[in-house]
Amino acid sequence: MQNERYHDLDFVRAAAMLLGLILHVCIFFMPPRELFWGSGEYVGDEVNFQFLSFIHLFRMQLFFLMAGFFAQLVIDRKSYRYLVSDRFKRIFIPFVAGILILMPVHLLLMNGGGGNYYNSTFEGMNFPERFRSVFLFGTLDDVPGIKDGLIHYWFLFYLLIFYAAHFLIRPVFLRLGINRIPGADAAMRMTAGTRWGFLALAIISFPFQYLIVSIFLPPSGFNVPLLDLTFYLAFYLFGAGLYVNRHLLADMAKNAWFLIAISFPFLFLVAMPTTRIDLAAPVVTDVTTWTVFETTTASFAAPVLHGEGIFHGGIDKVVMAFIRAALCWTLCIAFIGLAHRYLNKGRPAIRYLADSAYWVYFVHLPITFKLSYLAQQIEWGSSLFKSYVVLVVSTVIIYWSYNTFVRYGWLGDFFMGRRKSRSDPGEADFSILNLIRVSAPTTVLIGVIALLLGAMLQFDRGRQGSPVLVEAYVTRDVSVLEDCDHIDDIRDAFGNTPLHNAARRPEATRIYDPMPILIARCESLDARNEFGRTALFVAVRTGNKGDVEALLNAGADPDLPDRHGHTPAHVAAIKTGLRTPENADFFASMIDVLAAHGANLEIEDAQGRSVNECLEQFGGRNLKTVASTE
């Protein structure tokens, strides 16, 4: 039927956005080995980590696939012109509103976004100064450069690029007399219409998954890595092709459970090897980038590609990149197939979720992040239980805002296509009070499970020294470190000590300096993690000159190499290859600090290069020029 509504795929698109709400709670409650800017949960939780890993495997790829499907649907049923006007209204205008309103609010709530929730980058600023530092990517601030922070609106930015490409490329094909790409339909039948077609899709997307700097594929800002953009574009184009061959949805439904079954054994095992491969990568990855813009100088720049920053990890990286590529396709096809199999007919509850999903994703980040930050500071309860409570409370607040401001108001025309009327049949069922009443039994049951399971997991992990590991990084409460007698036996799953974790945090983002406290409680300053790296190595890589001097003065060995043969001096030499001249000069000066404390600059890395040869290869300078600029 020409105007058939795809209730099933509407829900798939909505689910891809709604899963973001779960993901952005999970990241605050992960194990201490998974430290990032929002860390602060002292024990952390493996269940949250597995949820994040599972969702991240396929969610955004699935979303862009569905975006391509529905874009082609609009073009087919209406016109290119309608697609442009509709997406301008529903994507471009919310995107602009997000970066002008919601993004500054979010950054103000998270203390500026330069460090973490526990250290404000607004120290000494009045409100106008704070606002200028976060508004319009900091372009109104006195600090030179552009802050590349689209937060979760980066997906809208990518969508706008894809829509523009879709709008511009199709007329070119038509002018050339090409209405259908030869072989495209046969390729769709072979890949989407068969049980093992996902292997062909995995082979096609494997090079992208392998060549990106991190195979985990983290999100980006407006400084788009070209390879990441192309990778997601492939899913968008597949979605457009799926609309043209929508009869294949029946085959996808038939094969869905098979794809889930063969994916399941890998889902809980893929996360740790992925993290290990990324962490084991050589320092050269720090100066390898697919981006075409340098934010610190606000200028265009060519991508900087180094073979060592991409072709590392041997067969392990090859295998993991292929497994991730394959899992992404199996999960995308399976979820589309399951939805088509069981949700093909319209249901009011499914329709409500689909209608609300865009707003939920648009507005959720400041709410989930702030509540997660507050929950981290509550000592009672496990990480799993606290994350569940945050998720429930966030969901209630967000859906109250949806019912109050969007569903029946003018915002609904932007986030739903057309607002609803409170007098429509069945609308009373979706009042916030009724939704709470209906969902309460299930919510409480899951809450009890989270409470008991979380307590059990926390008991097992609480004796492993994780509060010290986290506090060394996040610097929230100095008493946690001061109450610890010694730290030599405290390590995370990758062998990192509290010294390693402290060295990972940029000095400017700390509330206090943990390094002197940790050094006083450490007998082995040269403890190496799984990758052969010492705390001094990590401090040089982070650019913490104060930490470097403190460790060297305390007797740390400056000549211990990692598994790639890179000593701390090699690290500094390699990072002179950063595109920003100021940063490159800073790391060049770090070599002088290491040399003054006896670092041997003639040691060769695994490639047979001395520090000077690394300087020449990556930074285009040598030790003589470095010395002359001191």
ZILIN-V387111 format. One record per residue. N is the residue number from 1. RES is the residue in three letters. D_CENTER is the distance of its C-alpha to the mean C-alpha in Angstrom with 1 decimal. Layout:
n=(N/N)
res=(RES/RES)
d_center=(D_CENTER/D_CENTER)
This chain:
n=(1/2/3/4/5/6/7/8/9/10/11/12/13/14/15/16/17/18/19/20/21/22/23/24/25/26/27/28/29/30/31/32/33/34/35/36/37/38/39/40/41/42/43/44/45/46/47/48/49/50/51/52/53/54/55/56/57/58/59/60/61/62/63/64/65/66/67/68/69/70/71/72/73/74/75/76/77/78/79/80/81/82/83/84/85/86/87/88/89/90/91/92/93/94/95/96/97/98/99/100/101/102/103/104/105/106/107/108/109/110/111/112/113/114/115/116/117/118/119/120/121/122/123/124/125/126/127/128/129/130/131/132/133/134/135/136/137/138/139/140/141/142/143/144/145/146/147/148/149/150/151/152/153/154/155/156/157/158/159/160/161/162/163/164/165/166/167/168/169/170/171/172/173/174/175/176/177/178/179/180/181/182/183/184/185/186/187/188/189/190/191/192/193/194/195/196/197/198/199/200/201/202/203/204/205/206/207/208/209/210/211/212/213/214/215/216/217/218/219/220/221/222/223/224/225/226/227/228/229/230/231/232/233/234/235/236/237/238/239/240/241/242/243/244/245/246/247/248/249/250/251/252/253/254/255/256/257/258/259/260/261/262/263/264/265/266/267/268/269/270/271/272/273/274/275/276/277/278/279/280/281/282/283/284/285/286/287/288/289/290/291/292/293/294/295/296/297/298/299/300/301/302/303/304/305/306/307/308/309/310/311/312/313/314/315/316/317/318/319/320/321/322/323/324/325/326/327/328/329/330/331/332/333/334/335/336/337/338/339/340/341/342/343/344/345/346/347/348/349/350/351/352/353/354/355/356/357/358/359/360/361/362/363/364/365/366/367/368/369/370/371/372/373/374/375/376/377/378/379/380/381/382/383/384/385/386/387/388/389/390/391/392/393/394/395/396/397/398/399/400/401/402/403/404/405/406/407/408/409/410/411/412/413/414/415/416/417/418/419/420/421/422/423/424/425/426/427/428/429/430/431/432/433/434/435/436/437/438/439/440/441/442/443/444/445/446/447/448/449/450/451/452/453/454/455/456/457/458/459/460/461/462/463/464/465/466/467/468/469/470/471/472/473/474/475/476/477/478/479/480/481/482/483/484/485/486/487/488/489/490/491/492/493/494/495/496/497/498/499/500/501/502/503/504/505/506/507/508/509/510/511/512/513/514/515/516/517/518/519/520/521/522/523/524/525/526/527/528/529/530/531/532/533/534/535/536/537/538/539/540/541/542/543/544/545/546/547/548/549/550/551/552/553/554/555/556/557/558/559/560/561/562/563/564/565/566/567/568/569/570/571/572/573/574/575/576/577/578/579/580/581/582/583/584/585/586/587/588/589/590/591/592/593/594/595/596/597/598/599/600/601/602/603/604/605/606/607/608/609/610/611/612/613/614/615/616/617/618/619/620/621/622/623/624/625/626/627/628/629/630)
res=(MET/GLN/ASN/GLU/ARG/TYR/HIS/ASP/LEU/ASP/PHE/VAL/ARG/ALA/ALA/ALA/MET/LEU/LEU/GLY/LEU/ILE/LEU/HIS/VAL/CYS/ILE/PHE/PHE/MET/PRO/PRO/ARG/GLU/LEU/PHE/TRP/GLY/SER/GLY/GLU/TYR/VAL/GLY/ASP/GLU/VAL/ASN/PHE/GLN/PHE/LEU/SER/PHE/ILE/HIS/LEU/PHE/ARG/MET/GLN/LEU/PHE/PHE/LEU/MET/ALA/GLY/PHE/PHE/ALA/GLN/LEU/VAL/ILE/ASP/ARG/LYS/SER/TYR/ARG/TYR/LEU/VAL/SER/ASP/ARG/PHE/LYS/ARG/ILE/PHE/ILE/PRO/PHE/VAL/ALA/GLY/ILE/LEU/ILE/LEU/MET/PRO/VAL/HIS/LEU/LEU/LEU/MET/ASN/GLY/GLY/GLY/GLY/ASN/TYR/TYR/ASN/SER/THR/PHE/GLU/GLY/MET/ASN/PHE/PRO/GLU/ARG/PHE/ARG/SER/VAL/PHE/LEU/PHE/GLY/THR/LEU/ASP/ASP/VAL/PRO/GLY/ILE/LYS/ASP/GLY/LEU/ILE/HIS/TYR/TRP/PHE/LEU/PHE/TYR/LEU/LEU/ILE/PHE/TYR/ALA/ALA/HIS/PHE/LEU/ILE/ARG/PRO/VAL/PHE/LEU/ARG/LEU/GLY/ILE/ASN/ARG/ILE/PRO/GLY/ALA/ASP/ALA/ALA/MET/ARG/MET/THR/ALA/GLY/THR/ARG/TRP/GLY/PHE/LEU/ALA/LEU/ALA/ILE/ILE/SER/PHE/PRO/PHE/GLN/TYR/LEU/ILE/VAL/SER/ILE/PHE/LEU/PRO/PRO/SER/GLY/PHE/ASN/VAL/PRO/LEU/LEU/ASP/LEU/THR/PHE/TYR/LEU/ALA/PHE/TYR/LEU/PHE/GLY/ALA/GLY/LEU/TYR/VAL/ASN/ARG/HIS/LEU/LEU/ALA/ASP/MET/ALA/LYS/ASN/ALA/TRP/PHE/LEU/ILE/ALA/ILE/SER/PHE/PRO/PHE/LEU/PHE/LEU/VAL/ALA/MET/PRO/THR/THR/ARG/ILE/ASP/LEU/ALA/ALA/PRO/VAL/VAL/THR/ASP/VAL/THR/THR/TRP/THR/VAL/PHE/GLU/THR/THR/THR/ALA/SER/PHE/ALA/ALA/PRO/VAL/LEU/HIS/GLY/GLU/GLY/ILE/PHE/HIS/GLY/GLY/ILE/ASP/LYS/VAL/VAL/MET/ALA/PHE/ILE/ARG/ALA/ALA/LEU/CYS/TRP/THR/LEU/CYS/ILE/ALA/PHE/ILE/GLY/LEU/ALA/HIS/ARG/TYR/LEU/ASN/LYS/GLY/ARG/PRO/ALA/ILE/ARG/TYR/LEU/ALA/ASP/SER/ALA/TYR/TRP/VAL/TYR/PHE/VAL/HIS/LEU/PRO/ILE/THR/PHE/LYS/LEU/SER/TYR/LEU/ALA/GLN/GLN/ILE/GLU/TRP/GLY/SER/SER/LEU/PHE/LYS/SER/TYR/VAL/VAL/LEU/VAL/VAL/SER/THR/VAL/ILE/ILE/TYR/TRP/SER/TYR/ASN/THR/PHE/VAL/ARG/TYR/GLY/TRP/LEU/GLY/ASP/PHE/PHE/MET/GLY/ARG/ARG/LYS/SER/ARG/SER/ASP/PRO/GLY/GLU/ALA/ASP/PHE/SER/ILE/LEU/ASN/LEU/ILE/ARG/VAL/SER/ALA/PRO/THR/THR/VAL/LEU/ILE/GLY/VAL/ILE/ALA/LEU/LEU/LEU/GLY/ALA/MET/LEU/GLN/PHE/ASP/ARG/GLY/ARG/GLN/GLY/SER/PRO/VAL/LEU/VAL/GLU/ALA/TYR/VAL/THR/ARG/ASP/VAL/SER/VAL/LEU/GLU/ASP/CYS/ASP/HIS/ILE/ASP/ASP/ILE/ARG/ASP/ALA/PHE/GLY/ASN/THR/PRO/LEU/HIS/ASN/ALA/ALA/ARG/ARG/PRO/GLU/ALA/THR/ARG/ILE/TYR/ASP/PRO/MET/PRO/ILE/LEU/ILE/ALA/ARG/CYS/GLU/SER/LEU/ASP/ALA/ARG/ASN/GLU/PHE/GLY/ARG/THR/ALA/LEU/PHE/VAL/ALA/VAL/ARG/THR/GLY/ASN/LYS/GLY/ASP/VAL/GLU/ALA/LEU/LEU/ASN/ALA/GLY/ALA/ASP/PRO/ASP/LEU/PRO/ASP/ARG/HIS/GLY/HIS/THR/PRO/ALA/HIS/VAL/ALA/ALA/ILE/LYS/THR/GLY/LEU/ARG/THR/PRO/GLU/ASN/ALA/ASP/PHE/PHE/ALA/SER/MET/ILE/ASP/VAL/LEU/ALA/ALA/HIS/GLY/ALA/ASN/LEU/GLU/ILE/GLU/ASP/ALA/GLN/GLY/ARG/SER/VAL/ASN/GLU/CYS/LEU/GLU/GLN/PHE/GLY/GLY/ARG/ASN/LEU/LYS/THR/VAL/ALA/SER/THR/GLU)
d_center=(39.5/38.6/37.0/35.5/32.6/29.7/29.1/27.2/24.7/24.4/23.3/20.8/19.2/19.3/17.9/14.8/14.3/15.7/13.4/10.7/13.2/13.3/9.6/9.5/12.7/11.9/9.4/12.6/14.9/13.8/16.3/17.2/16.1/12.4/12.9/10.5/11.7/12.2/14.2/17.7/18.5/21.2/21.4/18.1/18.1/17.6/17.7/14.6/12.8/14.4/13.5/9.8/10.4/12.8/11.0/8.0/10.9/12.4/11.4/10.5/13.1/15.5/15.1/15.9/18.6/20.1/19.9/22.0/24.4/25.2/25.5/28.1/29.7/30.2/31.6/33.9/35.3/35.5/34.8/32.5/33.8/32.8/29.3/29.0/30.6/28.7/25.2/26.3/27.2/24.3/21.3/22.5/24.2/21.5/19.0/21.5/22.2/18.6/18.3/21.8/22.0/19.0/16.7/19.5/20.2/16.7/16.9/20.4/19.6/17.0/19.6/18.4/14.8/16.3/16.3/15.7/17.6/20.5/21.4/22.0/21.9/24.6/27.4/30.7/29.5/31.2/29.5/30.1/28.6/25.5/25.2/25.8/23.0/20.3/22.1/21.6/19.0/21.6/24.1/26.9/26.3/28.6/25.9/25.7/22.7/19.9/16.9/14.0/12.2/12.0/9.7/9.2/12.2/10.8/11.6/15.1/15.4/14.7/17.2/19.7/19.7/20.2/22.9/24.6/24.6/26.0/28.6/29.7/29.8/31.7/34.8/35.0/35.2/37.8/39.9/40.0/41.2/38.2/37.5/35.7/34.0/36.4/35.1/32.0/33.5/34.6/31.2/29.7/32.5/31.9/28.1/27.6/31.1/31.6/30.4/29.4/28.2/24.5/25.5/26.5/23.3/21.4/23.7/23.0/19.2/19.4/20.0/16.8/14.8/16.9/17.1/13.6/13.2/10.6/11.4/8.3/7.1/3.7/4.2/7.5/10.4/14.0/14.4/13.7/13.6/16.5/15.7/12.3/14.4/17.2/15.3/14.3/17.8/19.3/18.1/19.4/22.7/23.0/22.8/25.5/27.5/27.2/28.8/31.6/32.0/31.3/34.1/31.8/30.1/33.0/32.3/28.7/29.9/32.5/30.0/27.2/28.4/29.0/25.5/24.2/26.8/25.9/22.1/22.7/23.8/20.6/18.0/18.5/19.1/16.3/13.6/15.7/17.0/13.6/12.7/16.3/16.4/13.6/15.3/18.7/18.1/20.6/20.1/20.7/17.0/16.8/19.2/18.0/16.2/16.4/16.3/19.6/19.6/20.0/18.9/21.2/24.2/23.2/24.5/23.8/23.5/23.5/20.7/21.4/21.4/22.8/23.7/23.0/19.4/19.0/21.9/21.6/21.4/24.4/24.8/22.2/19.4/21.3/21.6/18.1/16.8/19.6/19.0/15.4/16.8/19.6/17.8/15.7/19.1/21.0/18.8/18.7/22.4/23.2/21.6/23.4/26.5/26.5/26.2/28.9/31.0/30.9/29.9/31.8/34.1/33.3/32.9/32.8/30.1/27.8/28.7/27.9/24.4/23.8/25.3/23.3/19.8/19.1/20.3/18.4/15.0/16.4/17.7/15.8/13.3/16.1/17.9/15.5/14.3/18.0/19.3/17.0/18.1/21.6/21.4/20.3/23.6/25.7/27.2/28.6/26.7/24.2/20.4/20.5/23.1/21.6/18.3/20.5/22.6/19.8/18.7/22.3/23.2/20.2/21.2/24.8/24.2/22.0/24.6/27.4/26.0/25.7/29.3/30.7/29.2/28.0/29.7/33.2/32.7/32.1/28.3/28.6/29.9/26.5/24.2/26.5/28.7/31.7/32.2/34.1/37.3/38.0/41.2/39.6/40.6/38.4/36.4/37.9/36.0/32.7/33.7/31.3/34.1/34.8/31.1/31.0/34.4/33.5/30.2/31.5/33.0/29.9/27.7/30.2/30.5/26.8/26.9/29.8/28.1/25.0/27.5/29.4/26.7/24.7/28.0/28.7/25.5/25.6/29.2/28.3/25.5/27.1/29.6/27.2/26.8/23.2/24.1/25.3/22.2/20.0/22.6/23.0/19.4/19.2/22.9/23.5/27.0/29.1/31.5/29.0/29.5/33.2/34.1/33.0/35.9/34.2/30.8/31.8/31.2/27.8/24.9/21.6/20.9/20.4/23.5/22.1/24.6/24.3/25.4/22.4/20.0/22.1/22.0/18.1/18.2/19.5/23.0/22.8/20.3/22.5/25.0/27.4/27.8/27.3/28.5/32.3/32.1/30.2/32.5/35.5/34.4/33.5/36.2/34.0/32.1/31.5/29.8/27.4/24.3/23.8/23.1/26.2/24.7/26.5/25.4/27.2/25.1/21.9/23.5/24.6/21.2/19.6/22.7/24.3/27.9/29.3/27.8/29.1/32.6/32.6/31.8/34.3/36.9/36.5/37.2/34.0/34.6/33.1/33.9/31.9/29.7/26.6/26.8/26.5/29.5/27.8/29.4/28.0/30.2/28.7/25.2/26.6/28.4/25.4/23.4/26.2/24.7/22.1/22.8/23.6/27.2/27.0/24.2/26.1/29.3/27.8/26.9/30.3/31.9/30.2/32.2/35.3/34.3/33.9/37.1/39.0/38.2/39.5/36.5/37.9/36.7/38.5/36.5/35.0/31.6/31.2/31.8/35.0/33.9/35.0/33.2/35.3/34.4/30.7/31.4/33.3/30.8/27.6/29.0/32.2/34.2/36.3/37.5/40.5/38.6/36.2/39.3/41.0/38.3/38.4)
